[in-house]
């Protein structure tokens, strides 16, 4: 998106939410800042995609205008592969299917058949053999797996919805911070 498209988007929001979203602002400086902030976060995306997402958010949320962060998150969620959108219950079903198909003796093949987040959850659970040895029909086992999956999902989700450039910038900053901490310990 370019700045002209951002101005059109902000004007569109102003007309959709009279009294709740004010654009243009009273001062030129406020307008420039608002445009710059929205541009900084939306410049990575195609205008038509952002407009479509904005319309979806307006229709679904109605009362308050969506924030630029909500728009970015929704656009990024469209890019995610289907396996990234697997629910905890679906992940558990995939694991049960792998237990039935591969069993205890083919744990390596079973793990390869699972999507990455499900595989990571199985590893946190104690590995595929631990699941094979557990009572898969037990509600506690299922509940424990689902909680682990939600935790893995939450951890990955924090970075998943960021634009690639922002994610790379954040990871680079974290890496520098980690290196500084290592130097401090030495």
C-alpha positions in Angstrom: 0.0 0.0 0.0 1.1 3.6 -0.6 0.2 6.7 1.4 -2.6 7.7 -0.9 -4.3 4.4 -0.4 -3.8 4.8 3.3 -5.6 8.1 3.2 -8.5 6.6 1.3 -8.7 3.7 3.8 -8.8 6.2 6.7 -11.4 8.3 5.0 -13.4 5.1 4.4 -13.2 4.3 8.1 -14.3 7.8 8.9 -17.5 7.3 6.9 -18.2 3.9 8.3 -17.8 5.0 11.9 -19.0 8.6 12.2 -18.2 9.9 15.6 -16.0 7.0 16.5 -13.2 7.4 14.0 -12.2 10.9 13.1 -10.2 11.6 9.9 -8.9 14.0 9.0 -7.8 15.2 12.4 -7.9 18.8 13.5 -4.1 19.4 13.1 -1.9 18.6 10.2 0.7 17.0 12.5 -1.9 14.6 13.9 -3.0 13.6 10.3 0.6 13.0 9.3 1.3 10.9 12.3 -1.9 8.8 11.8 -1.1 8.3 8.2 2.6 7.4 9.0 1.6 4.8 11.6 -0.9 3.1 9.4 1.4 3.2 6.4 4.3 1.8 8.5 2.2 -1.3 9.4 0.3 -1.7 6.1 3.0 -0.9 3.5 3.8 -4.6 3.1 0.4 -5.5 1.8 -1.7 -5.3 -1.3 -4.3 -2.6 -1.2 -7.2 -4.8 -2.5 -6.4 -7.5 0.2 -6.4 -4.9 3.0 -9.7 -3.3 1.7 -11.3 -6.8 1.6 -10.1 -7.6 5.1 -11.3 -4.2 6.4 -14.8 -4.8 5.0 -14.9 -8.2 6.7 -13.9 -6.7 10.0 -16.4 -3.9 9.7 -19.2 -6.3 9.0 -18.2 -8.7 11.7 -17.3 -6.3 14.5 -19.7 -3.4 13.8 -19.6 -1.2 16.9 -15.9 0.0 16.9 -13.5 0.6 14.1 -10.8 -2.1 13.7 -7.3 -1.1 14.7 -4.4 -1.3 12.3 -3.1 -4.3 14.3 -6.4 -6.1 13.8 -6.2 -5.5 10.1 -2.6 -6.8 10.0 -3.4 -9.9 12.0 -6.4 -10.7 9.7 -4.3 -10.2 6.5 -1.5 -12.4 7.9 -4.0 -15.1 8.9 -5.2 -15.3 5.2 -1.6 -16.2 4.3 -1.3 -19.1 6.8 -1.4 -22.6 5.4 -4.3 -24.8 6.5 -2.1 -26.8 8.9 -1.3 -23.6 10.9 -5.0 -23.2 11.6 -5.5 -26.7 13.1 -7.5 -26.6 16.4 -6.4 -28.6 19.5 -9.2 -31.1 18.9 -8.2 -31.6 15.3 -4.5 -32.0 16.4 -5.6 -34.7 18.9 -7.5 -36.5 16.1 -4.5 -36.5 13.9 -2.4 -38.0 16.7 -5.0 -40.7 17.3 -5.1 -41.5 13.6 -1.3 -41.8 13.6 -1.3 -44.1 16.6 -3.8 -46.4 14.8 -2.0 -46.3 11.5 1.7 -46.5 12.6 1.6 -47.8 16.1 4.4 -48.0 18.6 7.0 -49.6 16.3 6.8 -47.0 13.5 7.0 -43.9 15.7 9.4 -42.1 13.3 7.0 -42.5 10.4 4.2 -41.4 12.6 6.0 -38.2 13.6 6.8 -37.4 10.0 3.2 -37.7 9.0 2.1 -35.0 11.5 2.1 -31.2 10.9 5.0 -29.3 12.6 3.0 -27.8 15.5 1.3 -31.2 16.2 4.8 -32.9 16.1 6.2 -30.3 18.5 3.3 -30.9 20.9 3.8 -34.7 20.8 7.5 -34.1 21.7 6.4 -31.9 24.6 4.0 -34.7 25.7 7.0 -37.1 25.9 7.2 -38.4 22.4 5.1 -40.6 20.2 5.8 -43.7 22.2 4.6 -42.0 25.4 1.3 -41.4 23.6 1.1 -45.0 22.4 1.6 -46.2 25.9 -1.0 -43.9 27.4 -4.7 -44.6 27.4 -5.8 -42.5 24.4 -9.4 -42.8 25.4 -8.7 -41.2 28.8 -10.1 -37.6 29.0 -7.1 -36.6 31.1 -4.6 -37.6 28.4 -6.6 -35.8 25.7 -7.0 -32.7 27.9 -3.3 -32.6 28.7 -2.4 -32.9 25.0 -4.8 -30.2 24.1 -3.4 -27.8 26.7 0.1 -28.5 25.5 -1.1 -27.8 21.9 -2.7 -24.5 22.9 0.5 -23.5 24.6 2.7 -24.4 21.6 0.1 -22.5 19.4 0.2 -19.4 21.6 4.0 -19.3 21.6 4.1 -19.6 17.8 1.2 -17.2 17.3 3.0 -14.2 18.8 5.3 -14.2 15.8 3.1 -15.8 13.2 0.9 -12.7 12.6 3.6 -10.2 12.2 4.6 -8.9 8.8 7.9 -10.6 7.7 9.9 -7.4 7.9 8.7 -6.7 11.4 9.2 -10.3 12.5 12.8 -10.3 11.1 13.5 -7.0 12.9 12.1 -8.4 16.2 14.1 -11.6 15.9 17.3 -9.7 15.1 16.8 -7.5 18.2 16.1 -10.6 20.3 19.3 -12.2 19.0 21.4 -9.1 19.8 19.9 -9.0 23.3 20.6 -12.7 23.8 24.3 -12.1 22.7 24.6 -9.2 25.1 23.3 -11.4 27.9 25.8 -14.1 27.0 28.7 -11.6 27.1 27.5 -10.3 30.4 27.6 -13.8 31.9 31.2 -14.3 30.7 
